[in-house]
Amino acid sequence: MEHRADIAVIGGGFGGALMAMVARQQGHSVVLIEKGAHPRFAIGESSTPLANLFLQQIAEKFNLPQLLPFCRWGEWQKKFPEIGCGLKRGFSFFHHESGQPFSDKPERSKQLLVAASPRDELADTHWFREDFDQHFVSEAQSLGVEYFDRTELIDFHEISDHVLLIGKKGGEKINFRVDFVVDASGPRGCLFRLLRLSERNLPLMPATSGLFAHFNNVDSWDSEEGVPYPVEDAAVHHVFDGGWVWVLKFNNGITSAGVAATQEKVKSLRLSEGAVGWDLLLNHLPTLAEQFRGADTQNDFVFVRELSFGLDEVVGNRWAILPPAAGFIDPLLSTGFALTLQGIIRLAELLPSPSKDDLLLYQRQTLNELDQVSHLVGALYSNMDDFEIFTALTQLYFVAVSFAETANRLGKPDLANSYLLCEHPDFGQSTREICELAVHSNNRETILRKISKAIEPFNISGLADPSRRNWYPVVLDDLFCSATKLQSTDSEIRKMLLREGML
């Protein structure tokens, strides 16, 4: 059998399904090719304000209003309560000493809480991918996308005026003759394998592994009085020397949890042994062990030996690779969704026949942004035993994404046209230099001073204010006080906040 289409999208996760929807809305015929089948277990679940903004832009630009409810917790619960979802009011970090119960001092030097929304209705979400991805594939099919699951692609032939993809489905050969191919098949995915693409070293990033599963019956982590939000209504990070544990709770009773760690920690904790490694990890983190005492896994543990990777090339004459298949750093700062959605916006504007220059620009932007994430996450891994430096480094992330989101919502995208402001002539270069210093130097005072100087022109949210003692609620007065940084007036900011339901 041979199927003809303008665009082939490889990978039936949410990124591939969304890319297929966008291409179809532009009037192209689209085939969506998936090796497995839905519903299926998938990891990568935590959204952010900037990711939600990109999803909103996709919905509005490409006439996909059915996506808008997924941009905020409140609308999601009204429109699609049957699709698993978690409430994410912000980022919660707790620093643990091996073998010691978690404890903190009055200055809260062992925790960091950064709010992303003032109330639940406007909050971000964790996506229960088993439900979410399946729903997006169904939406793509309703728009006229041809969906082929249980289809393994085994060969790729690029000819002068088309690409021939050769696959197998149910033991039968199946061909796809298309004008352009978008690979959304994830780390070390389809085109990496078929085109024998080479990997590259990621700046500052150590070799890491991951171990994760979904759990039932996970207890609660108690919140202190006066917190900016209930600490578990967030992406929860438990940080220790050489690694960190994530805990994401969904509204269906399931909790996603896992650990990412350096090779030294992987070996000492025997993480490659699955449940044995998880139990040994909890023995080193007594307070977390208490939370998981009555928990049971919903699926087998998944161990990923090489968590981070990157490709040298992500475009060809008739193909391009979306960010999650072009490179993956680490889930530490929830960067994956924003990079994926931004990549979809960029590629959609080039289809169906992008020029070589356009594709090379897409490649440069994609690799530069992945490298910026790698610099920052690598520096964080190097300082997981020094929580003061760790929290200061996270401010580079929070300042960049909050500035970018607000600038875009004010209609000023030129102020922040690259992820983590990596192409900004001041902030981007300063961030890379600080991260290099944080990895290769122990001059703490210099590192802290440089971070303070770098973030000040872009800090619109009162971050790094010592009087707040590592708790950062959403304070709208901070935004009004930062109007000049955003090249805006109080009136413009007020109109934006009213439009977004923040006032």
C-alpha positions as CSV (number, residue, x, y, z in Angstrom):
1,M,0.0,0.0,0.0
2,E,1.2,3.5,-0.7
3,H,-0.2,6.7,0.8
4,R,0.3,10.2,-0.7
5,A,0.3,13.3,1.4
6,D,1.9,16.7,1.6
7,I,3.3,16.3,5.2
8,A,4.2,13.2,7.2
9,V,4.5,13.6,11.0
10,I,6.3,10.8,12.8
11,G,5.3,10.2,16.4
12,G,1.9,10.2,17.9
13,G,2.6,12.0,21.2
14,F,1.0,15.4,21.9
15,G,3.8,17.2,19.9
16,G,3.3,15.1,16.8
17,A,-0.5,15.2,17.0
18,L,-0.4,19.0,17.4
19,M,2.0,19.5,14.5
20,A,-0.3,17.4,12.4
21,M,-3.3,19.5,13.4
22,V,-1.5,22.7,12.6
23,A,-0.4,21.5,9.2
24,R,-3.9,20.2,8.4
25,Q,-5.4,23.6,9.4
26,Q,-3.1,25.2,6.9
27,G,-4.7,23.2,4.1
28,H,-2.1,20.4,3.8
29,S,-2.8,16.7,3.6
30,V,-1.2,15.0,6.5
31,V,-0.3,11.5,7.7
32,L,0.5,10.9,11.3
33,I,2.6,7.8,11.9
34,E,3.0,6.1,15.3
35,K,5.0,3.1,16.2
36,G,2.9,2.2,19.2
37,A,-0.7,2.7,20.1
38,H,-2.8,4.7,22.5
39,P,-3.5,4.8,25.3
40,R,0.1,4.4,26.5
41,F,2.3,5.4,29.4
42,A,4.4,8.5,28.7
43,I,6.6,10.7,30.8
44,G,7.1,14.5,30.5
45,E,4.1,16.0,32.1
46,S,4.6,19.4,33.6
47,S,3.5,22.6,31.8
48,T,4.6,26.2,32.5
49,P,3.2,29.7,31.9
50,L,5.3,30.2,28.8
51,A,4.3,26.8,27.4
52,N,0.7,27.6,28.0
53,L,1.2,30.9,26.2
54,F,2.7,29.1,23.2
55,L,-0.3,26.7,23.2
56,Q,-2.7,29.6,23.3
57,Q,-0.8,31.3,20.3
58,I,-1.1,28.0,18.3
59,A,-4.8,27.8,19.1
60,E,-5.5,31.4,18.0
61,K,-3.1,31.6,15.0
62,F,-4.2,28.3,13.4
63,N,-7.9,28.4,14.2
64,L,-7.8,25.6,16.8
65,P,-10.1,26.9,19.6
66,Q,-10.6,23.4,20.9
67,L,-7.0,23.7,22.4
68,L,-7.7,26.8,24.5
69,P,-9.2,25.0,27.5
70,F,-5.9,23.2,28.0
71,C,-4.1,26.4,28.7
72,R,-5.4,26.8,32.2
73,W,-6.5,24.6,35.0
74,G,-9.9,26.2,35.5
75,E,-11.1,25.9,31.9
76,W,-9.6,22.4,31.6
77,Q,-11.7,21.2,34.6
78,K,-14.9,22.8,33.1
79,K,-14.5,21.4,29.6
80,F,-12.5,18.2,29.9
81,P,-12.8,16.9,33.5
82,E,-12.4,13.3,32.2
83,I,-8.9,14.0,30.9
84,G,-6.3,13.5,33.7
85,C,-4.7,16.7,34.9
86,G,-2.7,18.0,37.8
87,L,-2.8,21.5,39.4
88,K,0.4,23.4,39.0
89,R,0.6,26.6,40.9
90,G,4.4,26.9,40.7
91,F,7.7,25.2,41.4
92,S,8.6,23.8,44.8
93,F,12.1,22.8,45.8
94,F,13.4,21.1,49.0
95,H,17.0,20.4,49.7
96,H,17.8,17.1,51.5
97,E,20.8,15.8,53.4
98,S,21.4,12.1,52.8
99,G,20.0,10.0,55.7
100,Q,18.5,13.0,57.5
101,P,14.8,14.0,57.7
102,F,14.0,17.2,55.9
103,S,14.2,20.2,58.2
104,D,14.6,23.9,57.7
105,K,15.6,27.1,59.5
106,P,13.6,30.3,59.9
107,E,15.3,31.9,56.9
108,R,14.0,29.0,54.8
109,S,17.4,28.3,53.3
110,K,16.5,24.7,52.4
111,Q,13.5,25.4,50.3
112,L,12.4,27.5,47.3
113,L,8.7,28.2,46.3
114,V,8.1,30.2,43.2
115,A,4.4,30.8,42.4
116,A,3.3,31.0,38.7
117,S,-0.3,32.1,39.2
118,P,-2.3,34.0,41.8
119,R,-5.1,31.4,42.1
120,D,-6.1,27.9,41.0
121,E,-8.4,29.0,38.1
122,L,-5.5,30.5,36.2
123,A,-2.9,27.9,37.1
124,D,-0.7,25.7,35.0
125,T,-1.2,22.0,34.7
126,H,0.5,18.6,34.7
127,W,-0.6,16.7,31.7
128,F,-1.6,13.0,32.3
129,R,-0.1,12.0,29.0
130,E,-2.0,8.7,28.7
131,D,-5.2,10.7,28.4
132,F,-3.8,13.9,26.9
133,D,-1.9,12.4,24.0
134,Q,-4.8,10.1,23.0
135,H,-7.2,13.1,23.0
136,F,-4.9,15.1,20.7
137,V,-4.6,12.2,18.3
138,S,-8.4,12.0,18.2
139,E,-8.6,15.7,17.5
140,A,-6.1,15.4,14.7
141,Q,-8.2,12.6,13.1
142,S,-11.4,14.7,13.4
143,L,-9.6,17.4,11.3
144,G,-8.8,15.0,8.5
145,V,-5.3,13.8,9.5
146,E,-4.8,10.2,8.5
147,Y,-3.5,8.3,11.5
148,F,-1.4,5.1,11.3
149,D,-0.6,3.4,14.6
150,R,1.4,0.2,15.1
151,T,3.4,1.3,12.1
152,E,7.2,1.0,12.2
153,L,9.2,3.0,9.7
154,I,12.2,1.0,8.4
155,D,13.6,3.1,5.6
156,F,13.8,6.7,4.3
157,H,14.5,7.7,0.7
158,E,14.8,11.4,-0.2
159,I,14.2,11.9,-3.9
160,S,14.3,15.2,-5.8
161,D,10.6,16.1,-5.5
162,H,9.5,13.9,-2.6
163,V,10.4,11.6,0.3
164,L,9.5,7.9,0.4
165,L,9.0,6.4,3.8
166,I,8.9,2.7,4.0
167,G,7.2,1.0,6.9
168,K,5.6,-2.1,8.2
169,K,2.1,-2.4,9.7
170,G,0.7,-5.7,10.8
171,G,3.3,-7.6,8.9
172,E,2.5,-5.8,5.7
173,K,4.6,-3.3,3.9
174,I,3.3,0.2,3.8
175,N,4.8,3.3,2.0
176,F,4.2,7.0,2.4
177,R,5.1,9.4,-0.5
178,V,5.2,12.9,1.0
179,D,6.7,16.3,0.3
180,F,8.1,17.0,3.7
181,V,8.7,15.0,7.0
182,V,8.5,16.3,10.6
183,D,10.0,14.0,13.2
184,A,8.3,14.2,16.6
185,S,9.2,10.7,17.7
186,G,11.2,11.8,20.8
187,P,14.8,11.1,22.0
188,R,16.9,9.0,19.7
189,G,13.8,8.7,17.5
190,C,13.0,7.6,14.0
191,L,15.1,9.9,11.8
192,F,18.1,9.6,14.2
193,R,18.0,5.9,13.5
194,L,17.1,5.9,9.8
195,L,19.5,8.7,8.8
196,R,22.2,7.6,11.2
197,L,22.5,11.1,12.6
198,S,25.3,11.8,15.0
199,E,25.0,12.9,18.6
200,R,26.9,15.9,20.1
201,N,28.1,16.8,23.5
202,L,25.9,19.1,25.5
203,P,27.6,22.0,27.2
204,L,28.3,21.5,30.9
205,M,25.7,18.7,31.2
206,P,26.9,15.6,33.0
207,A,25.9,12.1,32.0
208,T,22.7,11.3,33.8
209,S,20.1,8.5,34.1
210,G,16.5,8.5,35.0
211,L,14.2,6.0,36.9
212,F,10.5,6.7,37.1
213,A,7.0,5.2,37.4
214,H,3.4,6.1,38.2
215,F,2.2,5.5,41.8
216,N,-1.0,5.1,43.7
217,N,-1.6,6.0,47.4
218,V,1.1,8.6,47.8
219,D,0.7,10.6,51.0
220,S,0.8,14.4,51.2
221,W,3.8,16.6,51.9
222,D,2.7,19.0,54.6
223,S,2.5,22.7,53.8
224,E,3.6,25.3,56.3
225,E,1.4,28.2,57.3
226,G,1.5,31.2,55.0
227,V,2.9,29.5,51.9
228,P,2.3,31.2,48.5
229,Y,0.4,28.0,47.5
230,P,-0.1,24.5,48.8
231,V,3.4,23.1,48.1
232,E,2.2,20.0,46.3
233,D,0.0,21.9,43.9
234,A,3.2,22.4,41.9
235,A,6.1,20.6,40.3
236,V,7.8,19.3,43.4
237,H,11.6,18.9,43.4
238,H,13.5,17.1,46.1
239,V,17.1,18.0,45.6
240,F,20.1,16.1,46.9
241,D,23.8,16.0,46.1
242,G,24.0,14.5,42.6
243,G,20.4,14.3,41.7
244,W,16.7,15.1,42.4
245,V,13.3,13.5,42.7
246,W,10.2,14.9,41.1
247,V,6.6,14.4,42.4
248,L,3.6,15.4,40.3
249,K,0.1,14.7,41.5
250,F,-2.9,14.3,39.2
251,N,-6.6,14.6,39.9
252,N,-7.2,10.9,39.2
253,G,-5.3,9.7,42.2
254,I,-2.1,8.9,40.3
255,T,1.3,10.4,41.2
256,S,4.1,10.6,38.7
257,A,7.5,10.3,40.5
258,G,11.0,9.6,39.5
259,V,14.7,10.5,40.0
260,A,17.3,11.9,37.7
261,A,20.9,11.5,38.9
262,T,24.6,11.6,37.8
263,Q,26.3,8.3,37.0
264,E,28.0,8.2,40.4
265,K,24.7,8.4,42.2
266,V,23.1,5.9,39.8
267,K,25.8,3.4,40.6
268,S,25.8,4.0,44.4
269,L,22.0,3.8,44.6
270,R,21.7,0.9,42.1
271,L,19.0,2.8,40.2
272,S,19.4,0.5,37.1
273,E,17.8,-2.2,39.2
274,G,14.4,-0.5,39.2
275,A,12.4,-1.1,42.4
276,V,15.6,-2.0,44.3
277,G,17.1,1.3,43.4
278,W,14.0,3.3,44.2
279,D,13.8,1.7,47.7
280,L,17.5,2.4,48.3
281,L,16.9,6.0,47.2
282,L,14.1,6.4,49.7
283,N,16.3,5.0,52.4
284,H,18.6,8.0,51.9
285,L,15.6,10.5,52.0
286,P,13.6,9.6,55.1
287,T,11.0,12.3,54.8
288,L,10.2,11.3,51.2
289,A,10.2,7.6,52.3
290,E,7.5,8.4,54.8
291,Q,5.4,10.0,52.0
292,F,5.8,6.9,49.8
293,R,5.4,4.3,52.6
294,G,2.0,3.1,51.5
295,A,2.4,3.7,47.8
296,D,2.4,1.1,45.1
297,T,3.4,1.4,41.5
298,Q,0.9,1.4,38.7
299,N,3.4,0.2,36.1
300,D,6.9,-1.3,36.0
301,F,9.7,1.1,36.8
302,V,11.3,2.6,33.6
303,F,15.1,3.1,33.7
304,V,16.7,5.4,31.1
305,R,20.4,4.9,31.1
306,E,21.3,8.0,29.0
307,L,18.8,10.7,29.9
308,S,20.3,13.7,28.0
309,F,21.3,13.8,24.4
310,G,21.6,16.2,21.4
311,L,21.9,15.9,17.6
312,D,24.3,17.7,15.4
313,E,21.8,18.4,12.6
314,V,18.1,18.7,12.8
315,V,17.1,19.6,9.3
316,G,17.5,18.4,5.7
317,N,16.2,19.3,2.3
318,R,12.8,17.7,3.0
319,W,12.8,17.0,6.7
320,A,13.0,18.7,10.1
321,I,13.1,17.4,13.7
322,L,11.1,19.0,16.5
323,P,13.0,20.0,19.7
324,P,12.2,16.9,21.8
325,A,13.6,14.6,19.1
326,A,16.5,17.1,18.4
327,G,17.7,17.1,21.9
328,F,16.7,16.5,25.5
329,I,18.5,17.9,28.6
330,D,16.6,17.0,31.8
331,P,13.1,17.5,33.3
332,L,14.5,19.7,36.1
333,L,13.1,23.0,34.9
334,S,10.1,21.7,32.9
335,T,11.6,23.2,29.6
336,G,10.4,20.5,27.3
337,F,6.8,21.6,26.5
338,A,7.8,25.2,25.8
339,L,10.6,24.2,23.5
340,T,8.3,21.7,21.7
341,L,5.5,24.2,21.2
342,Q,7.8,27.0,20.1
343,G,9.3,24.6,17.6
344,I,5.9,23.8,16.2
345,I,5.1,27.5,15.7
346,R,8.4,28.0,13.9
347,L,8.0,25.0,11.6
348,A,4.4,25.7,10.8
349,E,5.3,29.1,9.4
350,L,7.7,27.4,7.0
351,L,5.5,24.6,5.6
352,P,5.0,23.1,3.1
353,S,8.2,24.0,1.2
354,P,10.7,25.8,3.4
355,S,13.8,27.3,1.9
356,K,17.2,26.1,2.9
357,D,17.9,29.4,4.7
358,D,14.7,29.1,6.7
359,L,15.5,25.5,7.7
360,L,19.1,26.5,8.7
361,L,17.7,29.4,10.8
362,Y,15.3,26.9,12.5
363,Q,18.2,24.6,13.2
364,R,20.3,27.4,14.7
365,Q,17.5,28.6,16.9
366,T,16.7,25.0,18.1
367,L,20.3,24.1,18.9
368,N,21.1,27.4,20.6
369,E,18.1,27.1,22.9
370,L,18.9,23.5,23.8
371,D,22.5,24.6,24.5
372,Q,21.2,27.4,26.8
373,V,19.1,24.9,28.7
374,S,22.1,22.6,28.9
375,H,24.3,25.3,30.3
376,L,21.8,26.1,33.1
377,V,20.8,22.6,34.0
378,G,24.5,21.5,34.0
379,A,25.3,24.3,36.4
380,L,22.5,23.3,38.7
381,Y,23.7,19.7,38.8
382,S,27.1,20.9,39.8
383,N,25.6,22.8,42.7
384,M,23.0,20.5,44.1
385,D,25.1,20.3,47.3
386,D,25.1,24.1,47.7
387,F,21.5,25.1,47.8
388,E,22.2,28.9,48.0
389,I,24.0,28.8,44.7
390,F,21.4,26.4,43.3
391,T,18.5,28.7,44.1
392,A,20.4,31.7,42.8
393,L,21.0,29.9,39.5
394,T,17.3,29.0,39.2
395,Q,16.6,32.8,39.2
396,L,18.2,32.9,35.8
397,Y,15.5,30.6,34.6
398,F,12.5,32.2,36.4
399,V,13.5,35.7,35.4
400,A,13.9,34.8,31.8
401,V,10.7,32.9,31.4
402,S,8.5,35.4,33.4
403,F,10.0,38.3,31.4
404,A,9.4,36.5,28.1
405,E,5.8,35.5,28.9
406,T,4.9,39.0,30.1
407,A,6.5,40.7,27.1
408,N,4.6,38.4,24.7
409,R,1.3,39.0,26.5
410,L,1.9,42.8,26.2
411,G,2.3,42.4,22.5
412,K,6.1,43.1,22.6
413,P,7.6,39.8,21.4
414,D,10.7,41.5,20.1
415,L,11.8,42.0,23.7
416,A,12.1,38.2,24.2
417,N,12.3,36.3,20.9
418,S,14.4,33.4,22.1
419,Y,14.0,30.8,24.8
420,L,15.6,31.7,28.1
421,L,16.6,35.0,26.3
422,C,19.6,33.0,24.9
423,E,20.0,35.3,21.9
424,H,19.7,38.5,24.0
425,P,23.1,40.2,23.6
426,D,23.4,40.8,27.4
427,F,21.4,38.2,29.3
428,G,22.1,35.2,27.0
429,Q,25.9,35.6,27.1
430,S,25.9,36.5,30.8
431,T,23.9,33.4,31.6
432,R,26.4,31.1,29.8
433,E,29.4,32.8,31.5
434,I,27.8,32.5,34.9
435,C,27.0,28.8,34.3
436,E,30.6,28.1,33.2
437,L,31.8,29.8,36.4
438,A,29.4,27.9,38.6
439,V,30.7,24.6,37.2
440,H,34.4,25.3,37.1
441,S,34.9,27.7,40.0
442,N,34.1,27.7,43.7
443,N,34.2,31.5,44.0
444,R,30.7,31.8,45.5
445,E,30.7,35.5,46.0
446,T,31.6,36.2,42.4
447,I,28.9,33.9,41.1
448,L,26.2,35.4,43.3
449,R,27.2,38.9,42.4
450,K,27.1,38.2,38.7
451,I,23.7,36.5,38.9
452,S,22.3,39.6,40.7
453,K,23.7,41.9,38.0
454,A,22.4,39.7,35.1
455,I,18.9,39.4,36.3
456,E,18.2,42.9,37.5
457,P,17.2,44.5,34.1
458,F,14.7,41.6,33.5
459,N,13.5,40.8,37.0
460,I,9.8,41.9,36.9
461,S,8.5,39.5,39.7
462,G,10.4,40.4,42.8
463,L,12.6,37.4,42.5
464,A,15.8,37.1,44.6
465,D,14.4,39.5,47.2
466,P,16.0,38.3,50.4
467,S,13.2,39.7,52.5
468,R,10.9,37.1,51.0
469,R,13.1,34.3,52.3
470,N,12.7,32.0,49.3
471,W,8.9,32.2,49.1
472,Y,7.8,34.1,46.0
473,P,4.1,34.6,45.6
474,V,2.5,36.4,42.6
475,V,2.5,40.1,43.6
476,L,1.1,42.3,40.8
477,D,2.7,45.5,42.3
478,D,6.0,44.0,41.3
479,L,4.9,44.1,37.7
480,F,3.7,47.7,37.8
481,C,7.0,48.7,39.4
482,S,8.8,47.0,36.4
483,A,6.9,48.7,33.6
484,T,9.9,50.5,32.2
485,K,11.8,47.2,31.9
486,L,9.0,46.0,29.7
487,Q,9.0,49.3,27.7
488,S,5.4,49.7,28.9
489,T,3.1,52.0,30.9
490,D,1.0,51.2,33.9
491,S,-2.1,51.5,31.7
492,E,-0.8,48.9,29.2
493,I,0.0,46.5,32.0
494,R,-3.4,47.0,33.6
495,K,-5.2,46.3,30.3
496,M,-3.1,43.1,29.8
497,L,-3.9,41.9,33.4
498,L,-7.6,42.6,32.8
499,R,-7.5,40.7,29.5
500,E,-5.8,37.7,31.1
501,G,-8.2,37.6,34.1
502,M,-5.5,38.5,36.6
503,L,-7.4,41.5,38.0
